[in-house]
């Protein structure tokens, strides 16, 4: 179980270091591939419980997300293939 210990924004976050905005839509070097989050319970974060940014080939399976203020699971600028 992963609980917010205080003022943390996100529980689990996947992104390439320095990736911002929508540049990853045209620059594949800013994308990540093969992220897997399985079997967690994630509670009480200010933004998202699980966040994937510019990720391809990702799997989020068998998780429980509760009381996260924005989204429980949020894949942004992400898709199944790179």
Biopython code that builds the backbone (N, CA, C, O; Angstrom):
import numpy as np
from Bio.PDB.StructureBuilder import StructureBuilder

atoms = [
    (1, "UNK", "N", (0.835, -1.173, 0.000)),
    (1, "UNK", "CA", (0.000, 0.000, 0.000)),
    (1, "UNK", "C", (0.888, 1.247, 0.000)),
    (1, "UNK", "O", (1.906, 1.306, 0.690)),
    (2, "UNK", "N", (0.484, 2.223, -0.778)),
    (2, "UNK", "CA", (1.199, 3.489, -0.848)),
    (2, "UNK", "C", (0.238, 4.594, -0.415)),
    (2, "UNK", "O", (-0.764, 4.855, -1.081)),
    (3, "UNK", "N", (0.553, 5.231, 0.694)),
    (3, "UNK", "CA", (-0.273, 6.307, 1.264)),
    (3, "UNK", "C", (0.503, 7.612, 1.212)),
    (3, "UNK", "O", (1.718, 7.632, 1.406)),
    (4, "UNK", "N", (-0.204, 8.696, 0.951)),
    (4, "UNK", "CA", (0.424, 10.014, 0.971)),
    (4, "UNK", "C", (0.865, 10.322, 2.394)),
    (4, "UNK", "O", (0.056, 10.328, 3.322)),
    (5, "UNK", "N", (2.155, 10.578, 2.554)),
    (5, "UNK", "CA", (2.714, 10.851, 3.878)),
    (5, "UNK", "C", (2.558, 12.307, 4.299)),
    (5, "UNK", "O", (2.850, 12.658, 5.442)),
    (6, "UNK", "N", (2.104, 13.146, 3.394)),
    (6, "UNK", "CA", (1.972, 14.565, 3.733)),
    (6, "UNK", "C", (1.474, 15.381, 2.572)),
    (6, "UNK", "O", (0.277, 15.404, 2.286)),
    (7, "UNK", "N", (2.394, 16.056, 1.896)),
    (7, "UNK", "CA", (1.983, 16.956, 0.820)),
    (7, "UNK", "C", (2.489, 16.502, -0.549)),
    (7, "UNK", "O", (2.827, 17.335, -1.390)),
    (8, "UNK", "N", (2.544, 15.201, -0.777)),
    (8, "UNK", "CA", (3.004, 14.677, -2.051)),
    (8, "UNK", "C", (1.927, 14.848, -3.121)),
    (8, "UNK", "O", (0.741, 14.652, -2.854)),
    (9, "UNK", "N", (2.349, 15.218, -4.343)),
    (9, "UNK", "CA", (1.393, 15.409, -5.429)),
    (9, "UNK", "C", (0.970, 14.099, -6.083)),
    (9, "UNK", "O", (-0.219, 13.879, -6.316)),
    (10, "UNK", "N", (1.935, 13.225, -6.384)),
    (10, "UNK", "CA", (1.638, 11.996, -7.104)),
    (10, "UNK", "C", (2.167, 10.783, -6.350)),
    (10, "UNK", "O", (3.193, 10.841, -5.673)),
    (11, "UNK", "N", (1.428, 9.679, -6.493)),
    (11, "UNK", "CA", (1.861, 8.449, -5.860)),
    (11, "UNK", "C", (2.990, 7.792, -6.627)),
    (11, "UNK", "O", (4.117, 7.730, -6.138)),
    (12, "UNK", "N", (2.698, 7.294, -7.839)),
    (12, "UNK", "CA", (3.680, 6.672, -8.715)),
    (12, "UNK", "C", (3.636, 7.444, -10.025)),
    (12, "UNK", "O", (2.566, 7.611, -10.609)),
    (13, "UNK", "N", (4.787, 7.915, -10.491)),
    (13, "UNK", "CA", (4.843, 8.696, -11.726)),
    (13, "UNK", "C", (5.935, 8.168, -12.634)),
    (13, "UNK", "O", (7.059, 7.931, -12.192)),
    (14, "UNK", "N", (5.603, 7.984, -13.912)),
    (14, "UNK", "CA", (6.555, 7.562, -14.935)),
    (14, "UNK", "C", (6.656, 8.656, -15.982)),
    (14, "UNK", "O", (5.641, 9.081, -16.535)),
    (15, "UNK", "N", (7.862, 9.114, -16.260)),
    (15, "UNK", "CA", (8.135, 10.071, -17.326)),
    (15, "UNK", "C", (9.640, 10.103, -17.549)),
    (15, "UNK", "O", (10.418, 9.783, -16.650)),
    (16, "UNK", "N", (10.033, 10.483, -18.724)),
    (16, "UNK", "CA", (11.458, 10.658, -19.005)),
    (16, "UNK", "C", (11.906, 11.969, -18.377)),
    (16, "UNK", "O", (11.191, 12.969, -18.445)),
    (17, "UNK", "N", (13.067, 11.969, -17.777)),
    (17, "UNK", "CA", (13.595, 13.177, -17.145)),
    (17, "UNK", "C", (13.623, 14.320, -18.148)),
    (17, "UNK", "O", (14.145, 14.169, -19.253)),
    (18, "UNK", "N", (13.069, 15.448, -17.769)),
    (18, "UNK", "CA", (13.073, 16.641, -18.603)),
    (18, "UNK", "C", (11.941, 16.725, -19.606)),
    (18, "UNK", "O", (11.799, 17.750, -20.273)),
    (19, "UNK", "N", (11.127, 15.684, -19.740)),
    (19, "UNK", "CA", (10.012, 15.719, -20.688)),
    (19, "UNK", "C", (8.927, 16.658, -20.162)),
    (19, "UNK", "O", (8.455, 16.513, -19.034)),
    (20, "UNK", "N", (8.540, 17.622, -21.000)),
    (20, "UNK", "CA", (7.496, 18.573, -20.625)),
    (20, "UNK", "C", (6.624, 18.876, -21.829)),
    (20, "UNK", "O", (7.010, 18.628, -22.972)),
    (21, "UNK", "N", (5.466, 19.404, -21.564)),
    (21, "UNK", "CA", (4.567, 19.829, -22.629)),
    (21, "UNK", "C", (4.232, 18.706, -23.588)),
    (21, "UNK", "O", (4.169, 17.538, -23.203)),
    (22, "UNK", "N", (4.015, 19.076, -24.850)),
    (22, "UNK", "CA", (3.636, 18.074, -25.838)),
    (22, "UNK", "C", (4.762, 17.755, -26.829)),
    (22, "UNK", "O", (4.502, 17.188, -27.890)),
    (23, "UNK", "N", (6.003, 18.111, -26.499)),
    (23, "UNK", "CA", (7.138, 17.842, -27.391)),
    (23, "UNK", "C", (7.291, 16.356, -27.676)),
    (23, "UNK", "O", (7.761, 15.986, -28.752)),
    (24, "UNK", "N", (6.908, 15.500, -26.745)),
    (24, "UNK", "CA", (7.064, 14.057, -26.937)),
    (24, "UNK", "C", (6.146, 13.511, -28.029)),
    (24, "UNK", "O", (6.327, 12.379, -28.479)),
    (25, "UNK", "N", (5.171, 14.296, -28.455)),
    (25, "UNK", "CA", (4.297, 13.842, -29.533)),
    (25, "UNK", "C", (5.026, 13.808, -30.868)),
    (25, "UNK", "O", (4.659, 13.028, -31.747)),
    (26, "UNK", "N", (6.044, 14.634, -31.039)),
    (26, "UNK", "CA", (6.816, 14.639, -32.288)),
    (26, "UNK", "C", (8.270, 14.205, -32.098)),
    (26, "UNK", "O", (8.946, 13.898, -33.080)),
    (27, "UNK", "N", (8.758, 14.174, -30.874)),
    (27, "UNK", "CA", (10.147, 13.797, -30.587)),
    (27, "UNK", "C", (10.149, 12.501, -29.782)),
    (27, "UNK", "O", (9.943, 12.518, -28.568)),
    (28, "UNK", "N", (10.380, 11.388, -30.456)),
    (28, "UNK", "CA", (10.305, 10.090, -29.784)),
    (28, "UNK", "C", (11.394, 9.886, -28.731)),
    (28, "UNK", "O", (11.270, 8.999, -27.887)),
    (29, "UNK", "N", (12.453, 10.687, -28.764)),
    (29, "UNK", "CA", (13.501, 10.553, -27.752)),
    (29, "UNK", "C", (13.004, 10.991, -26.369)),
    (29, "UNK", "O", (13.655, 10.706, -25.364)),
    (30, "UNK", "N", (11.871, 11.673, -26.308)),
    (30, "UNK", "CA", (11.305, 12.110, -25.037)),
    (30, "UNK", "C", (10.259, 11.139, -24.495)),
    (30, "UNK", "O", (9.581, 11.443, -23.515)),
    (31, "UNK", "N", (10.125, 9.976, -25.124)),
    (31, "UNK", "CA", (9.124, 8.999, -24.700)),
    (31, "UNK", "C", (9.779, 7.857, -23.924)),
    (31, "UNK", "O", (10.970, 7.588, -24.088)),
    (32, "UNK", "N", (8.995, 7.190, -23.081)),
    (32, "UNK", "CA", (9.453, 5.981, -22.401)),
    (32, "UNK", "C", (8.613, 4.807, -22.897)),
    (32, "UNK", "O", (7.520, 4.998, -23.429)),
    (33, "UNK", "N", (9.126, 3.603, -22.720)),
    (33, "UNK", "CA", (8.416, 2.411, -23.200)),
    (33, "UNK", "C", (8.500, 1.307, -22.157)),
    (33, "UNK", "O", (9.542, 1.083, -21.540)),
    (34, "UNK", "N", (7.369, 0.620, -21.975)),
    (34, "UNK", "CA", (7.363, -0.582, -21.156)),
    (34, "UNK", "C", (7.183, -0.372, -19.662)),
    (34, "UNK", "O", (7.753, -1.121, -18.869)),
    (35, "UNK", "N", (6.411, 0.620, -19.258)),
    (35, "UNK", "CA", (6.159, 0.844, -17.829)),
    (35, "UNK", "C", (5.077, -0.111, -17.336)),
    (35, "UNK", "O", (4.065, -0.311, -18.007)),
    (36, "UNK", "N", (5.295, -0.699, -16.159)),
    (36, "UNK", "CA", (4.330, -1.639, -15.585)),
    (36, "UNK", "C", (4.090, -1.266, -14.124)),
    (36, "UNK", "O", (5.033, -1.124, -13.346)),
    (37, "UNK", "N", (2.820, -1.111, -13.764)),
    (37, "UNK", "CA", (2.418, -0.895, -12.373)),
    (37, "UNK", "C", (1.349, -1.945, -12.079)),
    (37, "UNK", "O", (0.273, -1.925, -12.677)),
    (38, "UNK", "N", (1.646, -2.850, -11.170)),
    (38, "UNK", "CA", (0.736, -3.966, -10.923)),
    (38, "UNK", "C", (0.648, -4.259, -9.427)),
    (38, "UNK", "O", (1.665, -4.406, -8.748)),
    (39, "UNK", "N", (-0.587, -4.340, -8.925)),
    (39, "UNK", "CA", (-0.818, -4.835, -7.578)),
    (39, "UNK", "C", (-0.646, -3.850, -6.437)),
    (39, "UNK", "O", (-0.401, -4.267, -5.306)),
    (40, "UNK", "N", (-0.767, -2.555, -6.698)),
    (40, "UNK", "CA", (-0.635, -1.549, -5.645)),
    (40, "UNK", "C", (-1.999, -1.041, -5.194)),
    (40, "UNK", "O", (-2.974, -1.079, -5.944)),
    (41, "UNK", "N", (-2.045, -0.572, -3.974)),
    (41, "UNK", "CA", (-3.156, 0.236, -3.484)),
    (41, "UNK", "C", (-2.560, 1.611, -3.197)),
    (41, "UNK", "O", (-1.602, 1.733, -2.434)),
    (42, "UNK", "N", (-3.132, 2.643, -3.811)),
    (42, "UNK", "CA", (-2.551, 3.983, -3.760)),
    (42, "UNK", "C", (-3.623, 4.958, -3.284)),
    (42, "UNK", "O", (-4.678, 5.085, -3.905)),
    (43, "UNK", "N", (-3.345, 5.643, -2.178)),
    (43, "UNK", "CA", (-4.372, 6.450, -1.520)),
    (43, "UNK", "C", (-3.930, 7.872, -1.207)),
    (43, "UNK", "O", (-2.812, 8.099, -0.745)),
    (44, "UNK", "N", (-4.831, 8.842, -1.468)),
    (44, "UNK", "CA", (-4.762, 10.162, -0.878)),
    (44, "UNK", "C", (-3.738, 11.146, -1.416)),
    (44, "UNK", "O", (-3.211, 11.949, -0.646)),
    (45, "UNK", "N", (-3.433, 11.113, -2.716)),
    (45, "UNK", "CA", (-2.455, 12.058, -3.251)),
    (45, "UNK", "C", (-3.131, 13.318, -3.783)),
    (45, "UNK", "O", (-4.288, 13.288, -4.200)),
    (46, "UNK", "N", (-2.389, 14.430, -3.761)),
    (46, "UNK", "CA", (-2.929, 15.724, -4.165)),
    (46, "UNK", "C", (-3.343, 15.753, -5.635)),
    (46, "UNK", "O", (-4.336, 16.393, -5.980)),
    (47, "UNK", "N", (-2.601, 15.075, -6.499)),
    (47, "UNK", "CA", (-2.948, 15.020, -7.915)),
    (47, "UNK", "C", (-3.375, 13.600, -8.280)),
    (47, "UNK", "O", (-4.528, 13.224, -8.073)),
    (48, "UNK", "N", (-2.456, 12.822, -8.817)),
    (48, "UNK", "CA", (-2.792, 11.503, -9.361)),
    (48, "UNK", "C", (-2.191, 10.375, -8.532)),
    (48, "UNK", "O", (-1.105, 10.507, -7.969)),
    (49, "UNK", "N", (-2.920, 9.263, -8.468)),
    (49, "UNK", "CA", (-2.375, 8.079, -7.820)),
    (49, "UNK", "C", (-1.278, 7.454, -8.659)),
    (49, "UNK", "O", (-0.185, 7.180, -8.162)),
    (50, "UNK", "N", (-1.573, 7.225, -9.954)),
    (50, "UNK", "CA", (-0.604, 6.694, -10.912)),
    (50, "UNK", "C", (-0.614, 7.619, -12.118)),
    (50, "UNK", "O", (-1.668, 7.856, -12.708)),
    (51, "UNK", "N", (0.546, 8.142, -12.490)),
    (51, "UNK", "CA", (0.668, 9.051, -13.620)),
    (51, "UNK", "C", (1.698, 8.527, -14.609)),
    (51, "UNK", "O", (2.818, 8.188, -14.229)),
    (52, "UNK", "N", (1.312, 8.462, -15.886)),
    (52, "UNK", "CA", (2.242, 8.083, -16.957)),
    (52, "UNK", "C", (2.241, 9.218, -17.973)),
    (52, "UNK", "O", (1.184, 9.595, -18.480)),
    (53, "UNK", "N", (3.414, 9.766, -18.273)),
    (53, "UNK", "CA", (3.516, 10.887, -19.204)),
    (53, "UNK", "C", (4.425, 10.499, -20.363)),
    (53, "UNK", "O", (5.588, 10.147, -20.165)),
    (54, "UNK", "N", (3.884, 10.569, -21.565)),
    (54, "UNK", "CA", (4.642, 10.229, -22.782)),
    (54, "UNK", "C", (5.157, 8.797, -22.725)),
    (54, "UNK", "O", (6.332, 8.542, -22.988)),
    (55, "UNK", "N", (4.281, 7.872, -22.384)),
    (55, "UNK", "CA", (4.655, 6.468, -22.215)),
    (55, "UNK", "C", (3.959, 5.603, -23.266)),
    (55, "UNK", "O", (2.788, 5.819, -23.578)),
    (56, "UNK", "N", (4.671, 4.644, -23.798)),
    (56, "UNK", "CA", (4.118, 3.678, -24.740)),
    (56, "UNK", "C", (4.327, 2.276, -24.198)),
    (56, "UNK", "O", (5.260, 2.030, -23.433)),
    (57, "UNK", "N", (3.466, 1.367, -24.592)),
    (57, "UNK", "CA", (3.600, -0.012, -24.164)),
    (57, "UNK", "C", (3.464, -0.187, -22.664)),
    (57, "UNK", "O", (4.148, -1.023, -22.074)),
    (58, "UNK", "N", (2.596, 0.584, -22.042)),
    (58, "UNK", "CA", (2.449, 0.559, -20.586)),
    (58, "UNK", "C", (1.326, -0.381, -20.166)),
    (58, "UNK", "O", (0.396, -0.643, -20.929)),
    (59, "UNK", "N", (1.432, -0.883, -18.935)),
    (59, "UNK", "CA", (0.408, -1.745, -18.336)),
    (59, "UNK", "C", (0.162, -1.260, -16.914)),
    (59, "UNK", "O", (1.094, -1.135, -16.120)),
    (60, "UNK", "N", (-1.091, -0.990, -16.603)),
    (60, "UNK", "CA", (-1.523, -0.684, -15.230)),
    (60, "UNK", "C", (-2.636, -1.679, -14.948)),
    (60, "UNK", "O", (-3.713, -1.605, -15.540)),
    (61, "UNK", "N", (-2.368, -2.612, -14.035)),
    (61, "UNK", "CA", (-3.279, -3.741, -13.867)),
    (61, "UNK", "C", (-3.352, -4.167, -12.408)),
    (61, "UNK", "O", (-2.335, -4.220, -11.717)),
    (62, "UNK", "N", (-4.561, -4.472, -11.945)),
    (62, "UNK", "CA", (-4.743, -5.019, -10.600)),
    (62, "UNK", "C", (-4.425, -4.053, -9.484)),
    (62, "UNK", "O", (-4.044, -4.474, -8.392)),
    (63, "UNK", "N", (-4.575, -2.754, -9.737)),
    (63, "UNK", "CA", (-4.316, -1.736, -8.723)),
    (63, "UNK", "C", (-5.633, -1.215, -8.161)),
    (63, "UNK", "O", (-6.678, -1.307, -8.804)),
    (64, "UNK", "N", (-5.567, -0.672, -6.961)),
    (64, "UNK", "CA", (-6.693, 0.048, -6.379)),
    (64, "UNK", "C", (-6.226, 1.459, -6.084)),
    (64, "UNK", "O", (-5.160, 1.653, -5.500)),
    (65, "UNK", "N", (-7.016, 2.445, -6.483)),
    (65, "UNK", "CA", (-6.680, 3.846, -6.239)),
    (65, "UNK", "C", (-7.871, 4.507, -5.555)),
    (65, "UNK", "O", (-9.006, 4.394, -6.018)),
    (66, "UNK", "N", (-7.602, 5.202, -4.441)),
    (66, "UNK", "CA", (-8.675, 5.798, -3.643)),
    (66, "UNK", "C", (-8.294, 7.204, -3.191)),
    (66, "UNK", "O", (-7.152, 7.462, -2.813)),
    (67, "UNK", "N", (-9.268, 8.104, -3.237)),
    (67, "UNK", "CA", (-9.149, 9.443, -2.639)),
    (67, "UNK", "C", (-7.977, 10.259, -3.178)),
    (67, "UNK", "O", (-7.401, 11.063, -2.445)),
    (68, "UNK", "N", (-7.618, 10.067, -4.447)),
    (68, "UNK", "CA", (-6.636, 10.931, -5.096)),
    (68, "UNK", "C", (-7.424, 12.087, -5.699)),
    (68, "UNK", "O", (-8.453, 11.858, -6.335)),
    (69, "UNK", "N", (-6.967, 13.316, -5.516)),
    (69, "UNK", "CA", (-7.810, 14.465, -5.799)),
    (69, "UNK", "C", (-8.022, 14.753, -7.276)),
    (69, "UNK", "O", (-9.066, 15.296, -7.636)),
    (70, "UNK", "N", (-7.084, 14.414, -8.143)),
    (70, "UNK", "CA", (-7.295, 14.623, -9.579)),
    (70, "UNK", "C", (-7.781, 13.321, -10.216)),
    (70, "UNK", "O", (-8.978, 13.150, -10.444)),
    (71, "UNK", "N", (-6.863, 12.413, -10.499)),
    (71, "UNK", "CA", (-7.204, 11.145, -11.142)),
    (71, "UNK", "C", (-6.595, 9.994, -10.361)),
    (71, "UNK", "O", (-5.551, 10.144, -9.728)),
    (72, "UNK", "N", (-7.248, 8.857, -10.410)),
    (72, "UNK", "CA", (-6.665, 7.659, -9.846)),
    (72, "UNK", "C", (-5.524, 7.174, -10.725)),
    (72, "UNK", "O", (-4.413, 6.935, -10.251)),
    (73, "UNK", "N", (-5.820, 7.030, -12.038)),
    (73, "UNK", "CA", (-4.832, 6.604, -13.022)),
    (73, "UNK", "C", (-4.902, 7.584, -14.183)),
    (73, "UNK", "O", (-5.969, 7.783, -14.762)),
    (74, "UNK", "N", (-3.765, 8.204, -14.530)),
    (74, "UNK", "CA", (-3.770, 9.244, -15.554)),
    (74, "UNK", "C", (-2.641, 9.040, -16.566)),
    (74, "UNK", "O", (-1.506, 9.439, -16.306)),
    (75, "UNK", "N", (-2.939, 8.413, -17.734)),
    (75, "UNK", "CA", (-1.952, 8.324, -18.800)),
    (75, "UNK", "C", (-2.112, 9.536, -19.730)),
    (75, "UNK", "O", (-3.113, 9.641, -20.438)),
    (76, "UNK", "N", (-1.151, 10.431, -19.731)),
    (76, "UNK", "CA", (-1.200, 11.639, -20.553)),
    (76, "UNK", "C", (-0.177, 11.557, -21.675)),
    (76, "UNK", "O", (0.979, 11.204, -21.441)),
    (77, "UNK", "N", (-0.596, 11.879, -22.883)),
    (77, "UNK", "CA", (0.277, 11.830, -24.063)),
    (77, "UNK", "C", (0.839, 10.406, -24.238)),
    (77, "UNK", "O", (1.966, 10.234, -24.703)),
    (78, "UNK", "N", (0.063, 9.413, -23.872)),
    (78, "UNK", "CA", (0.540, 8.033, -23.882)),
    (78, "UNK", "C", (-0.275, 7.186, -24.849)),
    (78, "UNK", "O", (-1.419, 7.507, -25.169)),
    (79, "UNK", "N", (0.332, 6.104, -25.305)),
    (79, "UNK", "CA", (-0.351, 5.198, -26.226)),
    (79, "UNK", "C", (0.179, 3.791, -26.097)),
    (79, "UNK", "O", (1.094, 3.532, -25.314)),
    (80, "UNK", "N", (-0.397, 2.872, -26.867)),
    (80, "UNK", "CA", (0.017, 1.485, -26.786)),
    (80, "UNK", "C", (1.342, 1.185, -27.477)),
    (80, "UNK", "O", (2.049, 0.258, -27.080)),
    (81, "UNK", "N", (1.685, 1.958, -28.506)),
    (81, "UNK", "CA", (2.907, 1.684, -29.286)),
    (81, "UNK", "C", (3.747, 2.937, -29.430)),
    (81, "UNK", "O", (3.234, 4.053, -29.344)),
    (82, "UNK", "N", (5.052, 2.750, -29.651)),
    (82, "UNK", "CA", (5.961, 3.868, -29.818)),
    (82, "UNK", "C", (6.218, 4.229, -31.247)),
    (82, "UNK", "O", (6.973, 5.161, -31.523)),
]
sb = StructureBuilder()
sb.init_structure("model")
sb.init_model(0)
sb.init_chain("A")
sb.init_seg("    ")
for serial, (resi, resn, name, xyz) in enumerate(atoms, 1):
    if name == "N":
        sb.init_residue(resn, " ", resi, " ")
    sb.init_atom(name, np.array(xyz, "f"), 0.0, 1.0, " ", f" {name:<3s}", serial, name[0])
structure = sb.get_structure()
